[in-house]
Amino acid sequence: MNLMQTQMAPPASVHNALDTIAYAIGESAIGDILAARSDIGVCAILIGSDADTLKQDLANRFPGKVLVEDESTLRDDLAAIARFIETPAAGLDLSLDMRHGTPFQQQVWEMLRTIPCGATITYTTLARRFGQPNGARAVATACAANAIALGIPCHRVVHADGTLSGYRWGVERKRALIDKEATI
């Protein structure tokens, strides 16, 4: 006798808050920014030069979620993000939803949030903090998986020799962010 139960998925027209992500696109000094919010908090801050590409990136990162453009809900988030880009000393105080990563990625992201504005750290040093002295590549991969640019400041991670690379939204943007923060 099979005791397994099968749950039927609700019809496509029925969506609860857990299935919905609201998003909006704004402009900043480093390009277009897309902010997205789940029922828990900001789950994505994406940077780019093209709104359609940003929307596709969001859809790729959250398959199966209902994406709803909602400028009124995200207006304050977009303003806070643009203000942070212009004036990093103001900080970026947003509630974040970091559930969309592996446990290791979430640990790296939490560690990234402790790096002060204006400071940088190397991938190797970050890996050592996790007790993985040979884990720089794993840390870099976790940084690359980060969907919450600026809120999880992966732009503050550099190579051991101080060079910049590996920023999902472009090394030029990474340099601009680090340079702006260095003036604090």
Residue pairs with C-beta under 8 A, 6 or more apart in sequence:
15 66
17 39
18 38
18 39
19 64
19 65
19 66
20 38
20 39
20 65
20 66
20 67
20 68
21 36
21 37
21 38
21 43
21 44
21 58
21 62
21 65
21 66
21 67
21 68
22 36
22 37
22 68
22 69
22 70
22 73
22 74
23 34
23 35
23 36
23 37
23 44
23 55
23 58
23 67
23 68
23 69
23 70
23 74
24 34
24 35
24 69
24 70
24 71
24 73
24 74
24 75
24 77
24 78
25 32
25 33
25 34
25 51
25 54
25 55
25 78
26 32
26 33
26 35
26 78
26 79
26 81
26 82
27 33
27 82
28 47
28 81
28 82
28 85
28 86
29 82
29 85
29 86
29 176
30 47
30 85
30 173
30 176
30 177
31 47
31 48
31 49
31 169
31 173
32 47
32 48
32 49
32 50
32 51
32 54
33 45
33 46
33 47
33 78
33 81
33 82
33 85
34 44
34 45
34 46
34 47
34 48
34 51
34 54
34 55
34 57
34 58
35 42
35 44
35 45
35 74
35 77
35 78
35 81
36 42
36 43
36 44
36 45
36 46
36 58
36 62
36 67
36 74
37 43
37 73
37 74
37 77
37 97
38 97
40 95
40 97
40 99
41 94
41 95
41 96
41 97
42 77
42 94
42 95
42 96
42 97
42 148
42 151
43 62
43 96
43 97
43 98
43 99
43 100
43 147
43 148
44 58
44 61
44 62
44 147
44 148
45 81
45 147
45 148
45 149
45 150
45 151
46 54
46 57
46 58
46 147
46 149
46 169
47 149
47 169
47 170
47 173
48 54
48 57
48 169
55 67
58 67
59 67
61 100
61 147
62 100
77 94
80 92
80 93
80 94
81 92
81 94
81 150
83 90
84 90
84 91
84 92
84 150
85 150
85 177
85 180
86 180
88 117
88 118
88 177
88 180
88 181
88 184
89 117
89 184
91 117
92 150
92 151
94 151
96 148
96 151
96 152
98 106
98 109
98 110
98 148
98 152
99 106
100 147
101 109
101 142
101 145
101 146
102 142
104 138
104 142
105 142
105 145
105 146
107 130
108 126
108 130
108 139
108 142
108 143
109 142
109 146
109 148
109 152
111 126
111 129
111 130
112 126
112 143
112 146
112 152
112 153
112 154
112 156
112 157
113 151
113 152
113 153
115 121
115 153
115 156
115 157
117 153
117 181
117 184
118 181
118 182
118 183
118 184
119 156
120 156
120 157
120 158
120 162
120 178
121 156
121 157
121 158
122 136
122 157
122 158
122 159
122 160
123 136
123 137
123 139
123 140
123 143
123 157
123 158
123 159
123 160
124 133
124 136
124 160
126 136
126 139
126 157
127 133
127 134
127 135
127 136
127 138
127 139
130 139
132 138
132 139
136 160
139 157
140 157
140 166
143 154
143 157
143 166
144 154
144 166
144 168
146 152
146 154
146 168
149 155
149 168
149 169
150 177
154 167
154 168
155 167
155 173
155 174
155 177
155 178
156 178
156 181
158 164
158 178
159 165
164 171
164 174
164 175
164 178
165 171
167 173
167 174
